[in-house]
Amino acid sequence: MPESERSHAQAIIESAGTVAKRVRARAVMVHSIAVPDVAAMLEAIPGPIQIILFGGDESAEAVKDKRIVRLDVPDFKLTRMDQIKMATVLALSQRVLDAGDTFVALSGVAGKLIDTLVVMEVGKEYELFDSVGQPKLTEHVRRVVFQRVLTLALELANEGREGKPIGALFVIGSIRELQKYTEQNIINPFRGYAEKDRNILDTRLRNTVKEFAAIDGAFIIKGNGVLVSAGTTLRPDIGGADLPQGLGARHGSAAAISASTKSIAITVSESTGTVRLWRSGKMVIEVEKAPRAPLPPKEHL
C-alpha cells in the first residue's frame, strides 16, 4: 500500500483523537482493515475513549487493550456511510453504544484505508432500539437473533439465490401478537418440526432460509429465534407511515405489521438489494448494496 495513503490515514486518526476529546465522544469506531496500525491508533486516541473495531483483520486482533471493543459485523462491501450504519446498529443492539452517546466514526472505500471522519450522536435516527411504546430489544427479541436475521438479510441482498436477485421479508416478535395478523396460504415448510430443529441460530438452516426466501410472503420468527412459518401473508389492521417513493407491497407490509404489533421487520429489496429495518410503522435504518466495481476496459486487438 502506498506510503502516502498510510500517512493520510494516520493523519485522520490523529484528528479523530482531537475531535473525540473536543466533542466528549464515548468512542471512536472504525473497520479494523481500514486502520494502518491499531497500536498507533491507541496512542492517538486519548483515554478513556473507547475504540470500537469491526471486521476481521488478524494483525488488529493481535492487539490487546481494555479500551478496544470488538464487534462481529458481517463483512460485506458497503458504502462508507452504510459501513457506519451497520456497525452502529450492532453496537446499539449489543449495548456498546446507548441512545444519546456521541461517537466519531472513521470509514473509507471497502478494502482500503480510512479517508472519512464523521461525528454522530445516537439519537432519533436510531429509534429501532428505543421506540416509544415498544419494548426494549432484549425483552421480546434476543440480540443474537436480531443480529443473525440481519446478517441473513444482508447475505440475500449481496448474494441473491443462485446469483439472481431475490427479495425477502422477515418479521421478528411475539407470535401471540403476530398470529392475529397472519394468514398461511401455502403449506408451512416449518410446521411439524421440533423447535430446536428450526431455530434461526442453527447455522445449518442458513441455506434452507435462502431457498424458502423465493416463496412469496414473510418469514415469521419468534424472539428466541424459532422459525414459525415461511410464505406467510400479513394482514395488519393499520398501515404504516407514508412510504418513500418507489417502495412496494413488501415494504408496505413491513411498515404496517411493525405498526400493528411489537415487532421488528427487515426487508430485502429484490430490485436494488437494499436492506431496510422497520419498527413502529417507520423505516428506521436503510443499508444500500454497494455498487459493483466497473469492469476494466477491453483491449482492442
KAPE-V588598 format. One line per field, one symbol per residue. phi: phi as a letter, one per 40 degrees, with the letter a starting at -180 (. if undefined). burial: # if it has 9 or more other ideal C-beta (glycine too) atoms within 8 Angstrom, else .. Layout:
phi = ???
burial = ???
This chain:
phi = .dcccccccccccccccccdcccfccabbaccccbcaccccdccccccccbcbbgbcccccccbacccbbbcbdcbcbcdccdcddccdcccccgcbbdgcbabbbaacdgbccabbbbbbcbccbcdbaccgbccdccbbcdccdccccccccccccbgbfgbcacaabbbiccdccccbbaccbcccccgccdccbcccccccdcccccccccchbcbbccchcccabgcccbccbcccdcddgcbcdccccccccccbcbbbbbbcccbgcbbbbafgbcbabbcccccccccccccc
burial = ....##.###.######.###.#.#.#########..#.###.##...#######.#..##.#...###.#.#....#.#.#############.##.#.########....########.#...####.#.....#..####.##############.##....##########.##..##.#...#.#.......###....##..##.##...#######.##########.#...#..#......############.#######...##################...........
